[in-house]
Amino acid sequence: MNRYSLWKYLLIVAVIAVGLLYALPNLYGEDPAIQISHRDTPVSGALAGEIKTTLDKSGIRYKRIEHEGATFLVRFYDTEQQLKAIDPLKAALGNRYIVAVNLAPATPKWLRDLGAEPMYLGLDLRGGVHFLLQIDMGAAVEQVLDRDESGIRRFLMGKQIRYTEVSRDKEALYIRFPDATQRDRAESALGGEYTDLTFSPVQRDGVPALAAHMSQAALAQTQRYAMEQNITTLRNRVNELGVSEPVIQQQGKDRIVVELPGVQDTARAKDILGATAGLEFRLVSRDGNAANAERTGNVPPNARLFHERSGTPILLQRHVILTGDYVVNAASGFAQQSNSPAVFITLNAEGAHLMSEATRNNVGRLMAVVYIESKPVTQMVDGKKMVSHKKTEEVINVARIQEQLGKRFQITGLDSPQQARNLALLLRAGSLAAPMTIIEERTVGPSLGKENIQQGFNSAVFGFLLVVLFMAVYYRVFGLVANLALIANVVLIVAVMSMIQATLTLPGIAGITLTVGMAVDANVLIFERIREELRNGNTPQASIHAGYERAFGTIADSNITTLIAALMLFAFGTGPVKGFAVTLSIGIVTSMFTAIMGTRAVINLVYGRRRVKSLAI
């Protein structure tokens, strides 16, 4: 009656063993570290020697240098040595590399090889800066209509369709014509060219006109693109802050959450997030020599001196073919003919016209893509904070024009697929697709984070110990079994959160504490049912069986309703509420397993294979 099949015991042992394995990394803590990555390509193994030489020359002690995928990680014994190493490494490696301060998990290699990583800590436990940014989606639509406005003018002129005016309000374009015949011609021609717009005949101040509105599909695509481009741009800029594990994610249709663990300088974070960037396409100049121009300062009158990311000088024509504002989309891939890395560009109508005119007579020449960034820099001058804008211009790609280009073309001559992906990213995220406003901001200091961890840990431990003491005294052997299930439940919660790389927050700790109480509540229902069966005169074995069987329905009902509430909190909540909902949901599922199946297995082992006259309950 009270015996489990062998496979059930094996299942329970396997689950607990896996739980212990994946919860283990959280016991090892973190090492102060510096993460080094290349801006364009994965780092080479030769970089380790340069890092080692720089640290040795500066007399900085470090644990070890690790090569992890596309980055190097330098681990230190303490934060003092970590902070001392930042400036020497930045000076030695230059702008080609991103040097980011990091707290690296001290998990042993054999655990990392198994995919076991510790869970992340939220801002309230680690300290840092939280921003909630609101995207002006109306401005994103206006920017698209602005580009279409000039494109429509050029298109109508090319088709020799007479019009009197093209104007725009916030939501639509209005094209006026001298007569209805010209309007009808324009409606037919524009409808085939501008598929993202819907054209409808109207009267505008008594004059025949066309109203052009964005289609619902185009409107949704524009808003989605604005969100994706702004998130990508923010990720690029956050790299400048040296944050190793930033959280940049969409919230709703028009908001972005930015969390920067370990950053306490709110002003600097605002400066970086508010920087502007752009792109320019220019022909490579045939006049002069770039090296000589850099050395002597004599630049040909129709050229400008730029530098590639490697530091190599290059002369480009002063005339700008077009800017990144005309790029609608950019995707990385491989060229069909050469199978080499490439970036596929899509321009809007006006950009396509400009590119076609510029490349028609320049097939075979080199064209460069210039990345321009302007960001505010805060400096102390005479004891006062002064904000100035630092402008940087660098050539991110040089490729040969193979044929006359139009709306769609590809850029080849790239070193690697990684460089192609980065270039596509820069082309898409050269600038913000729509302006953003910071509508919520909060800063959590590291000392408060440590205090939160300590207080949260203490509350969980004290609550756990009180529950364990009560169960052991009141339910004796059965209480001790319930305590084993409680320990297993906490281990499984931590393991699941580590496996899915969930972020633990202070409300998350509250969720764990709550699930401890809920797990005990399930066992209390079972044990009280067993005691009731004993009082009714049933045998111990029959009482155990009836207790677990008849209490299951009540336990399932209460846990399912709580799980539904937790899922609703996760679906509609934000920030800390989601953290609470995640741990509560995981805890409900694991407590059902440990409180019912786990305790039943132990009770079966203790009492199931022998005759007993009484139960220690």
C-alpha positions as CSV (number, residue, x, y, z in Angstrom):
1,M,0.0,0.0,0.0
2,N,2.7,2.5,1.0
3,R,5.4,1.5,-1.3
4,Y,6.8,3.4,-4.3
5,S,8.1,1.7,-7.5
6,L,11.8,1.9,-8.1
7,W,11.5,4.4,-11.0
8,K,9.8,6.9,-8.7
9,Y,12.7,6.8,-6.2
10,L,15.2,7.1,-9.1
11,L,13.2,10.1,-10.4
12,I,13.3,11.8,-7.1
13,V,17.0,11.2,-6.6
14,A,17.7,12.4,-10.1
15,V,15.8,15.6,-9.6
16,I,17.4,16.4,-6.3
17,A,20.9,15.6,-7.7
18,V,20.4,17.9,-10.7
19,G,19.0,20.5,-8.4
20,L,22.1,20.3,-6.1
21,L,24.4,20.5,-9.2
22,Y,22.8,23.6,-10.7
23,A,22.3,25.4,-7.3
24,L,26.0,24.8,-6.4
25,P,27.5,27.7,-8.4
26,N,25.7,30.2,-6.2
27,L,27.9,29.2,-3.3
28,Y,31.2,30.3,-5.0
29,G,30.6,34.0,-5.1
30,E,32.2,36.4,-7.6
31,D,35.7,37.6,-8.5
32,P,36.4,41.3,-9.4
33,A,37.3,41.1,-13.1
34,I,37.9,43.1,-16.3
35,Q,36.3,42.0,-19.5
36,I,38.1,42.8,-22.8
37,S,36.5,42.5,-26.2
38,H,37.3,43.8,-29.7
39,R,34.9,46.3,-31.2
40,D,34.6,44.4,-34.5
41,T,36.0,40.8,-34.4
42,P,36.6,38.1,-31.8
43,V,39.8,38.7,-29.8
44,S,42.9,36.7,-30.8
45,G,44.9,34.5,-28.5
46,A,48.0,36.8,-28.9
47,L,46.2,39.5,-26.9
48,A,46.8,37.5,-23.7
49,G,50.5,38.3,-23.9
50,E,49.9,42.0,-24.3
51,I,47.5,42.0,-21.3
52,K,50.0,40.1,-19.2
53,T,52.8,42.4,-20.1
54,T,50.7,45.5,-19.3
55,L,49.7,44.2,-15.9
56,D,53.2,43.0,-15.0
57,K,54.7,46.4,-15.9
58,S,52.2,48.2,-13.7
59,G,52.8,45.8,-10.8
60,I,49.2,44.7,-10.6
61,R,48.4,41.3,-9.1
62,Y,45.8,39.2,-10.8
63,K,44.5,35.6,-10.5
64,R,44.5,34.6,-14.1
65,I,43.6,35.5,-17.6
66,E,40.9,33.5,-19.3
67,H,39.9,33.4,-23.0
68,E,36.1,33.0,-23.1
69,G,34.7,32.9,-26.7
70,A,35.0,36.4,-28.2
71,T,36.4,38.0,-25.0
72,F,39.2,37.9,-22.5
73,L,38.5,37.9,-18.8
74,V,41.1,39.0,-16.2
75,R,40.3,37.9,-12.7
76,F,41.7,39.8,-9.6
77,Y,42.0,39.1,-5.9
78,D,40.3,42.3,-4.8
79,T,38.6,45.4,-6.2
80,E,41.6,47.6,-5.5
81,Q,43.8,45.7,-8.0
82,Q,40.8,45.6,-10.4
83,L,40.4,49.4,-10.4
84,K,44.1,50.0,-10.7
85,A,44.2,47.9,-13.9
86,I,41.6,49.8,-15.9
87,D,43.6,52.8,-17.0
88,P,46.8,50.9,-17.9
89,L,44.8,48.4,-20.0
90,K,42.8,51.1,-21.8
91,A,46.0,53.0,-22.6
92,A,47.8,49.9,-23.9
93,L,44.9,48.5,-25.9
94,G,43.5,51.8,-27.3
95,N,40.1,52.4,-28.8
96,R,40.1,49.1,-30.7
97,Y,39.0,47.3,-27.6
98,I,36.2,47.7,-25.0
99,V,37.5,47.4,-21.5
100,A,34.6,46.7,-19.1
101,V,34.6,46.3,-15.3
102,N,32.9,43.1,-14.3
103,L,32.1,40.8,-11.4
104,A,32.7,37.4,-12.8
105,P,31.3,34.3,-11.2
106,A,33.9,32.2,-9.4
107,T,32.3,29.0,-10.5
108,P,34.8,26.1,-11.1
109,K,35.4,25.2,-14.8
110,W,33.9,21.7,-14.5
111,L,30.6,23.2,-13.4
112,R,30.7,25.8,-16.2
113,D,31.4,23.1,-18.7
114,L,28.1,21.5,-17.6
115,G,26.3,24.8,-18.1
116,A,25.9,25.5,-14.4
117,E,25.9,29.3,-13.8
118,P,24.8,31.3,-10.8
119,M,21.6,33.4,-11.0
120,Y,21.9,37.1,-11.6
121,L,21.3,39.6,-8.9
122,G,18.9,42.5,-9.5
123,L,19.7,46.2,-9.0
124,D,18.2,46.2,-5.5
125,L,20.7,43.6,-4.4
126,R,23.7,44.7,-6.4
127,G,23.3,48.4,-6.8
128,G,23.1,50.4,-10.0
129,V,20.9,52.7,-12.1
130,H,17.4,52.1,-13.4
131,F,15.8,54.1,-16.3
132,L,12.4,53.8,-17.9
133,L,12.5,55.5,-21.3
134,Q,9.4,56.5,-23.3
135,I,9.7,56.5,-27.1
136,D,7.9,59.2,-29.0
137,M,6.3,56.9,-31.6
138,G,4.5,59.9,-33.2
139,A,7.9,61.4,-34.0
140,A,9.0,58.1,-35.6
141,V,6.0,58.2,-37.9
142,E,6.7,61.9,-38.7
143,Q,10.3,61.0,-39.7
144,V,9.0,58.4,-42.1
145,L,6.5,60.9,-43.6
146,D,9.3,63.5,-43.9
147,R,11.4,61.2,-46.0
148,D,8.3,60.2,-48.1
149,E,7.4,63.8,-48.6
150,S,10.7,64.7,-50.4
151,G,10.6,61.3,-52.2
152,I,7.1,62.0,-53.6
153,R,8.1,65.4,-54.9
154,R,11.0,63.8,-56.8
155,F,8.9,60.9,-58.0
156,L,6.1,63.2,-59.4
157,M,8.7,65.3,-61.2
158,G,10.2,62.2,-62.8
159,K,6.8,61.1,-64.0
160,Q,6.0,64.6,-65.3
161,I,2.9,64.8,-63.1
162,R,2.1,68.4,-62.2
163,Y,1.3,69.2,-58.6
164,T,1.1,72.5,-56.7
165,E,2.2,71.6,-53.2
166,V,3.1,68.6,-50.9
167,S,2.5,69.3,-47.2
168,R,2.4,67.2,-44.1
169,D,0.6,67.2,-40.7
170,K,1.3,64.8,-37.9
171,E,-0.4,61.8,-39.4
172,A,-0.7,62.3,-43.2
173,L,0.7,63.9,-46.3
174,Y,-1.4,66.1,-48.6
175,I,-0.6,66.5,-52.3
176,R,-2.4,69.3,-54.2
177,F,-2.9,69.3,-57.9
178,P,-4.1,71.8,-60.5
179,D,-6.9,69.6,-61.7
180,A,-8.5,66.2,-61.1
181,T,-6.9,64.6,-64.1
182,Q,-3.4,65.1,-62.7
183,R,-4.6,63.8,-59.3
184,D,-5.9,60.6,-60.9
185,R,-2.6,60.0,-62.7
186,A,-0.7,60.6,-59.5
187,E,-3.0,58.3,-57.5
188,S,-2.3,55.4,-59.9
189,A,1.4,56.0,-60.1
190,L,2.0,56.6,-56.4
191,G,0.0,53.6,-55.4
192,G,2.3,51.3,-57.2
193,E,5.5,52.9,-55.9
194,Y,4.6,53.7,-52.3
195,T,3.0,50.5,-51.1
196,D,3.3,51.5,-47.5
197,L,0.9,54.4,-48.0
198,T,-2.8,54.5,-48.7
199,F,-3.9,57.3,-51.1
200,S,-7.4,58.7,-51.1
201,P,-8.8,61.6,-53.2
202,V,-9.9,64.6,-51.1
203,Q,-10.6,68.3,-51.5
204,R,-8.1,70.6,-49.8
205,D,-9.3,74.2,-49.6
206,G,-11.4,73.5,-52.6
207,V,-8.5,72.1,-54.6
208,P,-8.2,68.5,-55.8
209,A,-5.7,66.7,-53.5
210,L,-4.5,63.2,-52.4
211,A,-4.3,62.3,-48.7
212,A,-1.6,59.8,-48.0
213,H,-1.8,57.8,-44.7
214,M,0.5,55.1,-43.5
215,S,-1.2,51.6,-43.7
216,Q,-1.8,49.8,-40.5
217,A,0.9,47.2,-41.4
218,A,3.4,50.0,-42.2
219,L,2.5,51.8,-39.0
220,A,3.1,48.7,-36.9
221,Q,6.4,48.0,-38.8
222,T,7.6,51.6,-38.2
223,Q,6.9,51.4,-34.5
224,R,8.5,48.0,-34.3
225,Y,11.5,49.2,-36.2
226,A,11.8,52.3,-33.9
227,M,11.7,50.1,-30.9
228,E,14.3,47.6,-32.3
229,Q,16.7,50.4,-33.5
230,N,16.5,52.3,-30.3
231,I,17.2,49.2,-28.2
232,T,20.2,48.3,-30.4
233,T,21.5,51.9,-30.2
234,L,21.2,51.8,-26.4
235,R,23.1,48.5,-26.2
236,N,26.0,50.0,-28.2
237,R,26.1,53.1,-26.0
238,V,25.9,51.1,-22.7
239,N,29.2,49.4,-23.8
240,E,30.9,52.7,-23.2
241,L,29.8,52.6,-19.6
242,G,31.7,49.4,-19.1
243,V,28.7,47.5,-17.8
244,S,29.1,43.8,-18.2
245,E,25.5,42.6,-17.6
246,P,23.1,45.4,-18.6
247,V,19.4,44.8,-18.9
248,I,17.9,46.6,-21.9
249,Q,14.5,45.3,-22.8
250,Q,11.1,46.3,-24.2
251,Q,8.3,47.1,-21.9
252,G,4.9,47.5,-23.6
253,K,4.7,49.0,-27.0
254,D,6.6,52.2,-26.5
255,R,8.9,51.9,-23.4
256,I,12.4,50.6,-22.8
257,V,13.8,49.5,-19.4
258,V,17.5,50.1,-18.9
259,E,19.2,48.7,-15.8
260,L,22.9,49.2,-15.3
261,P,24.2,47.1,-12.4
262,G,27.2,48.5,-10.7
263,V,26.8,52.0,-12.1
264,Q,26.1,54.8,-9.5
265,D,26.9,57.8,-11.7
266,T,23.4,58.7,-13.0
267,A,24.6,61.8,-14.8
268,R,27.2,59.9,-16.8
269,A,24.7,57.2,-17.7
270,K,22.3,59.9,-18.9
271,D,25.1,61.5,-21.0
272,I,25.9,58.2,-22.7
273,L,22.3,57.2,-23.3
274,G,21.6,60.7,-24.8
275,A,24.5,60.7,-27.3
276,T,23.7,61.1,-31.0
277,A,25.2,59.2,-33.9
278,G,25.0,59.1,-37.7
279,L,26.5,57.6,-40.8
280,E,27.8,59.0,-44.1
281,F,28.6,57.3,-47.4
282,R,31.6,59.0,-49.2
283,L,33.8,58.1,-52.2
284,V,37.5,57.5,-51.5
285,S,39.5,60.4,-52.9
286,R,42.0,59.7,-55.7
287,D,43.9,62.8,-55.0
288,G,47.0,62.8,-52.7
289,N,48.4,60.3,-50.3
290,A,46.7,59.7,-47.0
291,A,50.0,59.0,-45.1
292,N,51.7,62.1,-46.4
293,A,48.6,64.2,-45.7
294,E,48.6,63.0,-42.1
295,R,52.3,63.6,-41.7
296,T,52.5,67.1,-43.4
297,G,48.9,68.3,-42.8
298,N,48.5,69.2,-46.5
299,V,45.1,67.7,-47.4
300,P,43.9,68.1,-51.1
301,P,41.1,70.8,-51.3
302,N,38.4,68.4,-52.4
303,A,39.2,65.8,-49.8
304,R,39.1,65.2,-46.0
305,L,41.4,63.1,-43.9
306,F,39.7,60.3,-41.8
307,H,41.0,57.3,-40.0
308,E,39.9,53.7,-40.1
309,R,39.3,51.8,-36.8
310,S,42.7,50.3,-37.1
311,G,44.2,53.8,-37.1
312,T,45.1,53.8,-40.8
313,P,44.6,57.3,-42.4
314,I,42.4,57.5,-45.5
315,L,41.4,60.4,-47.7
316,L,37.7,60.7,-48.6
317,Q,35.9,63.2,-50.9
318,R,34.3,66.1,-49.1
319,H,31.0,65.5,-51.0
320,V,28.7,63.2,-49.0
321,I,26.7,60.8,-51.2
322,L,24.0,60.2,-48.5
323,T,23.7,59.8,-44.7
324,G,22.4,56.9,-42.6
325,D,19.0,58.6,-42.3
326,Y,18.1,57.1,-45.7
327,V,18.8,53.5,-44.6
328,V,15.5,51.6,-44.1
329,N,17.1,48.3,-43.2
330,A,20.4,46.4,-43.1
331,A,21.0,42.7,-42.7
332,S,24.2,40.6,-42.6
333,G,24.8,37.5,-44.7
334,F,27.0,36.1,-47.5
335,A,27.5,37.3,-51.0
336,Q,26.1,34.8,-53.6
337,Q,29.0,35.0,-56.0
338,S,32.0,35.0,-53.7
339,N,30.3,33.5,-50.5
340,S,32.2,36.2,-48.5
341,P,30.6,38.1,-45.6
342,A,28.4,40.9,-46.8
343,V,25.8,43.5,-45.6
344,F,22.6,44.0,-47.5
345,I,21.3,47.6,-47.5
346,T,17.8,48.9,-48.2
347,L,17.3,52.6,-48.8
348,N,14.2,54.7,-49.1
349,A,13.1,56.2,-52.4
350,E,15.1,59.4,-52.1
351,G,18.2,57.6,-50.8
352,A,18.0,55.1,-53.7
353,H,17.9,58.1,-56.2
354,L,20.9,59.7,-54.6
355,M,22.9,56.5,-54.5
356,S,22.0,55.6,-58.1
357,E,23.2,59.0,-59.3
358,A,26.4,58.9,-57.3
359,T,27.5,55.3,-58.4
360,R,26.4,55.4,-62.0
361,N,29.7,56.9,-63.2
362,N,31.9,55.5,-60.3
363,V,31.8,51.7,-60.9
364,G,35.1,50.3,-59.8
365,R,35.9,53.0,-57.2
366,L,36.1,52.6,-53.5
367,M,33.3,53.9,-51.2
368,A,33.6,54.3,-47.5
369,V,31.1,54.3,-44.6
370,V,31.9,56.9,-41.9
371,Y,30.4,56.4,-38.4
372,I,29.9,59.7,-36.6
373,E,29.1,60.0,-32.9
374,S,28.6,63.1,-30.8
375,K,28.2,62.7,-27.1
376,P,28.2,65.0,-24.1
377,V,31.4,65.0,-22.0
378,T,31.3,66.3,-18.4
379,Q,34.5,67.9,-17.2
380,M,35.4,69.8,-14.0
381,V,36.7,73.3,-14.9
382,D,37.6,75.7,-12.0
383,G,35.6,73.5,-9.7
384,K,32.4,73.6,-11.9
385,K,30.9,70.9,-14.1
386,M,31.1,71.9,-17.7
387,V,29.4,69.8,-20.4
388,S,30.9,69.8,-23.9
389,H,30.1,67.6,-26.9
390,K,32.9,65.3,-28.2
391,K,32.6,64.4,-31.9
392,T,34.3,61.3,-33.2
393,E,34.4,60.2,-36.9
394,E,35.8,56.9,-38.0
395,V,35.7,54.8,-41.2
396,I,34.0,51.5,-40.4
397,N,34.1,50.0,-43.9
398,V,35.7,50.5,-47.3
399,A,34.3,48.5,-50.3
400,R,34.6,48.6,-54.0
401,I,31.5,49.6,-56.1
402,Q,30.8,46.7,-58.4
403,E,27.9,48.1,-60.3
404,Q,25.4,51.0,-60.3
405,L,23.6,50.9,-56.9
406,G,19.9,51.7,-56.2
407,K,17.4,51.0,-53.5
408,R,19.1,47.7,-52.5
409,F,22.8,46.9,-52.6
410,Q,25.4,45.0,-50.7
411,I,28.7,45.9,-49.1
412,T,31.5,43.3,-49.4
413,G,35.2,43.3,-48.6
414,L,34.5,42.5,-44.9
415,D,37.0,40.5,-42.9
416,S,34.6,38.2,-41.1
417,P,30.9,37.4,-40.5
418,Q,31.2,39.0,-37.1
419,Q,32.3,42.3,-38.8
420,A,29.4,42.0,-41.2
421,R,26.9,41.6,-38.3
422,N,28.5,44.6,-36.5
423,L,28.3,46.7,-39.6
424,A,24.7,45.8,-40.2
425,L,24.0,46.7,-36.6
426,L,25.7,50.1,-36.9
427,L,23.9,50.9,-40.1
428,R,20.6,50.1,-38.4
429,A,21.5,51.8,-35.1
430,G,23.6,54.7,-36.2
431,S,21.1,57.0,-34.6
432,L,17.9,56.8,-32.6
433,A,14.8,56.1,-34.8
434,A,12.7,58.2,-32.5
435,P,13.4,60.5,-29.5
436,M,13.1,59.2,-26.0
437,T,12.3,60.7,-22.7
438,I,13.4,59.4,-19.3
439,I,10.1,59.1,-17.3
440,E,11.4,57.1,-14.4
441,E,14.8,57.0,-12.8
442,R,16.2,55.5,-9.6
443,T,19.7,54.8,-8.2
444,V,20.6,52.0,-5.7
445,G,23.9,52.3,-4.0
446,P,26.2,49.2,-3.5
447,S,26.1,49.6,0.2
448,L,22.3,49.5,0.2
449,G,22.4,46.5,-2.1
450,K,24.6,44.6,0.4
451,E,22.3,45.6,3.2
452,N,19.3,44.4,1.2
453,I,21.0,41.0,0.6
454,Q,21.8,40.6,4.3
455,Q,18.3,41.6,5.4
456,G,16.6,39.4,2.8
457,F,18.9,36.5,3.7
458,N,18.3,36.9,7.4
459,S,14.5,37.1,6.9
460,A,14.5,33.9,4.8
461,V,16.8,32.1,7.2
462,F,14.9,33.1,10.4
463,G,11.6,32.2,8.8
464,F,13.0,28.9,7.6
465,L,14.5,28.0,11.1
466,L,11.2,28.9,12.9
467,V,9.2,26.7,10.5
468,V,11.8,23.8,10.9
469,L,11.7,24.1,14.7
470,F,7.9,24.1,14.8
471,M,7.5,21.1,12.5
472,A,10.1,19.0,14.3
473,V,8.5,19.7,17.7
474,Y,4.9,19.4,16.7
475,Y,5.0,16.5,14.1
476,R,8.1,14.7,15.4
477,V,9.4,12.2,12.7
478,F,6.9,13.4,10.1
479,G,8.0,17.0,10.9
480,L,11.6,16.0,10.3
481,V,10.6,14.5,6.9
482,A,8.8,17.8,6.0
483,N,12.0,19.7,6.9
484,L,14.0,17.6,4.5
485,A,11.4,18.5,1.8
486,L,11.7,22.2,2.7
487,I,15.5,22.1,2.2
488,A,15.1,20.2,-1.1
489,N,12.4,22.8,-2.1
490,V,14.8,25.8,-1.6
491,V,17.6,24.0,-3.5
492,L,15.3,23.3,-6.4
493,I,14.1,26.9,-6.5
494,V,17.7,28.2,-6.6
495,A,18.6,25.6,-9.2
496,V,15.7,26.4,-11.6
497,M,16.4,30.1,-11.3
498,S,20.1,29.5,-12.1
499,M,19.2,27.2,-15.0
500,I,16.9,29.8,-16.7
501,Q,19.3,32.6,-15.7
502,A,16.5,34.5,-13.8
503,T,17.4,37.6,-11.9
504,L,16.9,37.5,-8.1
505,T,15.5,40.6,-6.6
506,L,14.5,41.6,-3.1
507,P,10.8,40.8,-3.8
508,G,12.1,37.5,-5.2
509,I,13.6,36.7,-1.8
510,A,10.1,37.4,-0.4
511,G,8.6,35.0,-2.9
512,I,11.0,32.3,-1.8
513,T,10.1,32.9,1.9
514,L,6.4,32.7,1.0
515,T,6.9,29.4,-0.9
516,V,8.5,27.9,2.3
517,G,5.3,28.6,4.2
518,M,3.2,27.2,1.4
519,A,5.2,24.0,1.2
520,V,4.8,23.6,5.0
521,D,1.1,24.3,4.6
522,A,0.8,21.3,2.2
523,N,2.5,19.0,4.7
524,V,0.3,20.3,7.6
525,L,-2.8,19.4,5.6
526,I,-1.4,15.9,4.9
527,F,-0.3,15.3,8.5
528,E,-3.5,16.6,10.0
529,R,-5.4,14.3,7.7
530,I,-3.3,11.3,8.9
531,R,-3.9,12.2,12.5
532,E,-7.6,12.4,11.9
533,E,-7.6,9.0,10.2
534,L,-5.7,7.6,13.3
535,R,-8.3,9.1,15.6
536,N,-11.0,7.4,13.6
537,G,-9.4,4.0,14.4
538,N,-7.7,3.3,11.1
539,T,-4.4,1.4,11.0
540,P,-1.2,3.4,10.6
541,Q,-0.6,2.2,7.0
542,A,-4.2,3.0,6.0
543,S,-4.0,6.4,7.7
544,I,-0.8,7.3,5.8
545,H,-2.4,6.2,2.5
546,A,-5.7,8.1,3.2
547,G,-3.8,11.2,4.4
548,Y,-1.9,11.7,1.2
549,E,-4.7,10.7,-1.1
550,R,-7.5,12.8,0.4
551,A,-5.4,15.9,1.1
552,F,-4.1,16.0,-2.5
553,G,-7.2,17.7,-3.9
554,T,-7.2,20.5,-1.4
555,I,-3.5,21.1,-1.9
556,A,-3.8,21.1,-5.6
557,D,-6.7,23.6,-5.6
558,S,-4.9,26.1,-3.3
559,N,-1.6,25.9,-5.2
560,I,-3.2,26.2,-8.7
561,T,-5.2,29.3,-7.7
562,T,-2.0,30.8,-6.3
563,L,-0.1,29.9,-9.4
564,I,-2.8,31.6,-11.6
565,A,-2.4,34.7,-9.5
566,A,1.4,34.6,-9.8
567,L,1.1,34.2,-13.6
568,M,-1.2,37.3,-13.7
569,L,1.4,39.3,-11.7
570,F,4.1,38.3,-14.2
571,A,2.0,39.1,-17.2
572,F,0.8,42.5,-16.1
573,G,3.3,43.5,-13.5
574,T,6.6,45.4,-14.0
575,G,10.0,45.3,-12.4
576,P,10.0,44.1,-8.8
577,V,6.5,42.6,-9.2
578,K,7.8,40.3,-12.0
579,G,10.7,39.2,-9.7
580,F,8.2,38.2,-7.0
581,A,6.0,36.4,-9.5
582,V,8.9,34.4,-11.0
583,T,10.1,33.0,-7.7
584,L,6.6,32.4,-6.4
585,S,5.7,30.5,-9.6
586,I,8.8,28.3,-9.5
587,G,8.3,27.8,-5.7
588,I,4.7,26.6,-6.1
589,V,5.7,23.9,-8.7
590,T,8.8,22.7,-6.7
591,S,6.9,22.7,-3.4
592,M,4.2,20.5,-4.9
593,F,6.9,18.0,-5.9
594,T,8.8,18.0,-2.6
595,A,5.8,18.3,-0.2
596,I,3.8,15.5,-1.8
597,M,6.0,13.2,-3.8
598,G,9.2,13.8,-1.8
599,T,7.8,13.4,1.7
600,R,5.7,10.4,0.6
601,A,8.9,8.6,-0.7
602,V,10.7,9.1,2.6
603,I,7.6,8.1,4.7
604,N,7.3,5.0,2.6
605,L,10.9,4.1,3.2
606,V,10.5,4.7,7.0
607,Y,7.1,3.0,7.5
608,G,6.1,1.3,4.3
609,R,7.9,-2.0,4.6
610,R,7.1,-3.0,8.2
611,R,4.2,-3.5,10.5
612,V,3.8,-0.5,12.9
613,K,1.4,0.0,15.8
614,S,1.8,3.7,16.0
615,L,3.2,6.7,14.1
616,A,5.5,9.4,15.5
617,I,3.2,12.2,14.4
